[in-house]
């Protein structure tokens, strides 16, 4: 049925349904994710695919990824070294959210969000995800829309949207007033502003909506994938050991992990895939019908919202052996990928409305995980048992860990190998 909706009848279900939250936050749904299927959507998606998220552009941000990851590795190492006695416990969930936010914001707006804005780094992205996943009475019972005011949803949306609008106006003004930059070092905002010359119908609000797509969509989902991957590795020490042995063997005595090394880390790539299967960051993929149709004998009226349950597909015992277990080996010598062509594995959706930022996100995830596994050994705080690690999910637009992942890092050195 997922294949029928997203592929065979893709033109019958070309839209993601809009909501009170998407209209408030994404300037009337003029971003890529929620814009109605049509000429405008094709125009902005083309810009994003060809100019913002292509392989060459993703590679051009390599220095950003390296600098931010190096900074975090040094901070964790310093924390370990400063503890003469006892253990140092870090909130890895927060570290990953901040790190991802810094990478995405530097690529999108040319500056770290934490230094460009007074809000806590990464928290706004997670708040946006919570708001997008929040229940709105007006979306399902229009006559009860006033209840959104009573429960405080309307005021939260207004506050966050005003805060975002002021910030994005500041970002755009600074880019317009800035000096001409090296064409190979443009951030995504530069590219969107340059695209206005060939696409004059793209307004300032459209650009702000697309920037928000990149910041919100690229931060929380990416951090969530890594959070679950590290939680599963700590819970499964044998799997972590295999991964660390591979990473350290590939890096050898270089003392510096290069992005190119990832291509030789087959088991790490399997870990990322298995994390995406068991903990897909977006568990429900919504679509809306543009006309009446039939699926599997069911009549689907015009403007019907349908939800593809990715979470259930990825845990279906008819499709996967031992679906509740974390087994990266299931992807070894397996050609299945996350491009959305095989519908038993669709962590980024599929079809016309599939995620256009797969390459960007996966590049960040693999590089950060490889570095964490190379430079440190990881344990739970004293007294905590691996088998008791809380894996409760916090549901929203994305599914992150309800309880933050607090861990103890130990510096790995070549001499200790």
Buried (B, 14 or more C-beta within 10 A) or exposed (E): EBBBBBBEBBEBBBBBBBBBBBBBBBBBBBBBBBBBBEEBBEBBBEBBEEBBBBEEBBEBBBEBBBEBBEEBBEEBBEBBEEEEEEEBBBEBBBBBBBBBBBBBBBBBBBBBBBEBBEBBBBBBBBBBBBBBBBEBBBBEEEEEBEBBEEEEBBEBBEEBBEBBBEBBEEBBEBBEEEEEEEEEEBBBBBBBBBBBEEBEEBEBBBBBBBBBBBBBBBBBBBBBBBBBBBBBBBBBEEBBEBBBEBBBEBBEEEEEBEBEBBEEBBBBBBBBBBBBBBBBBBBBBBBBBBEEBEBEEEEBEEEBBBEBBBBEBBBEEEEBEEBEEBBBEBBEEEEEBBEBBEBBBBBBBBBBBBBBBBBBBBBBBBBBBBBBBBBBBBBBEEEBEEEEBEBEBBEBBBBBBEEBBBBBBEBBEEEEE
